[in-house]
Amino acid sequence: MNETLHQARLHDLTIVARVPELTTDRLDSLVMAAGKPVLVPPAKPAQTVGETVVVAWKDKPEAARAITASLPILTHAKHVIVVSVSESKFDQDPERSSG
């Protein structure tokens, strides 16, 4: 995994295969530590690619950089879904509304 992380930091996009060795914990570590987009394609080939894109948003610089880096994909998508989760119980939470 160290070599994958090292390579991920050197490239604009890292694509990793779904293999048994890629546990959820390892994938989480790679995504969080790479600082660049990581793509994990589905186990079975999709009929279409990129028509619907889901973006996980948090009002942080890293998320803004990820969105900027993904604009070529987002501009060609038919649907973009933004998901934002807040730990606050208040409706007027700035983090929630930033999404």
RAMO-V402284 format. One line per field, one symbol per residue. psi: psi as a letter, one per 30 degrees, with the letter a starting at -180 (. if undefined). A space follows every 50 residues. Layout:
BEGIN
psi = ???
END
This chain:
BEGIN
psi = eeeeeeeefflekkkkljlefileeeeeeeeefeglkkkjllekklelkg ekkkkjkkileeeeeeeefgeeeeffkekkkkkkkkfkfkfgkeeeff.
END
